[in-house]
Each structure stands twice: as C-alpha cells, then as structure tokens.
Amino acid sequence: MKIGIVVSDFNKEITSRMEEKALEVAKELDVEVIENIHVHGAFEIPIITNKLLENKEINGVVTLGAVIQGDTDHDVIIMNSIGPKLLELSLQNNKPVALGILGPGITRAQAEERAEKYAERAVKSVVDIARKL
C-alpha cells in the first residue's frame, strides 16, 4: 500500500505535529508514503491532491491542515471550498482522500489538542478504504 500526504504549512506549529503523527501511523501500518508534499495553506491542498491521485502507484491521499477561527468567516469559506472539492477528487479518481484538516470554527487551543488524533484517523481512514477498493 502506497499513499501520498499533503500538508499545509499555515499554522505550521500544529501541522508539523500532524505530519509527524501521520508518518508514524503509516509506518506502524506498514504503509509506504511515496509523496509528502507541503503547500502554503489549506486552500492549495486540492490541486496537489489531484496531482497525487493521478499517480497510478498511489492508493490514497491524506490531507493535513489547521484552519483556525479568526475574527472573520475566512475559516468557514476555506473549509466550505476545499471539503467538497476533496470529496469530488476522491470520487473522480476512485481513491480515498482523508480530510485530516482541523476546522472550521475551532480555536488554536482546540486545534493543538486534536492535531495528532486527526492525523491518525486520516491515515487509518485512507488505508482502510483503499484496502476495500
């Protein structure tokens, strides 16, 4: 089993922990991460996810990010844009894409608390679904 990971560098202090956990879980599951690509922010995740899904060697993609609530609705706009697009890419390519992206509507403290669990669930989800396809 081979997967790709896309990591948003925005809120890097959180997403770097998520990435570390995702790599750890992949190793525990004997899954090879053949692509691990960083993007600036969560909004850029779908285009790189699409690129990875086109790779015939990749069985699924884990997306990692932290879209934290601010003073505006920016977090909601971002998640409402990328969530449906990631689902669409998954269905178009018949490969799982895990939404390991924290948000919207969460505080920095909540994101820090949930980071590793989201990453772990995202990897396990991709692996589980890919094995069923």
Rosetta blueprint (number, residue, H / E / L):
1 M L
2 K E
3 I E
4 G E
5 I E
6 V E
7 V E
8 S E
9 D L
10 F L
11 N L
12 K H
13 E H
14 I H
15 T H
16 S H
17 R H
18 M H
19 E H
20 E H
21 K H
22 A H
23 L H
24 E H
25 V H
26 A H
27 K H
28 E H
29 L L
30 D L
31 V L
32 E E
33 V E
34 I E
35 E E
36 N E
37 I E
38 H E
39 V E
40 H L
41 G L
42 A H
43 F H
44 E H
45 I H
46 P H
47 I H
48 I H
49 T H
50 N H
51 K H
52 L H
53 L H
54 E L
55 N L
56 K L
57 E L
58 I L
59 N L
60 G E
61 V E
62 V E
63 T E
64 L E
65 G E
66 A E
67 V E
68 I E
69 Q L
70 G L
71 D L
72 T L
73 D L
74 H H
75 D H
76 V H
77 I H
78 I H
79 M H
80 N H
81 S H
82 I H
83 G H
84 P H
85 K H
86 L H
87 L H
88 E H
89 L H
90 S H
91 L H
92 Q H
93 N H
94 N L
95 K L
96 P L
97 V E
98 A E
99 L E
100 G E
101 I E
102 L E
103 G E
104 P E
105 G E
106 I E
107 T L
108 R H
109 A H
110 Q H
111 A H
112 E H
113 E H
114 R H
115 A H
116 E H
117 K H
118 Y H
119 A H
120 E H
121 R H
122 A H
123 V H
124 K H
125 S H
126 V H
127 V H
128 D H
129 I H
130 A H
131 R H
132 K H
133 L L
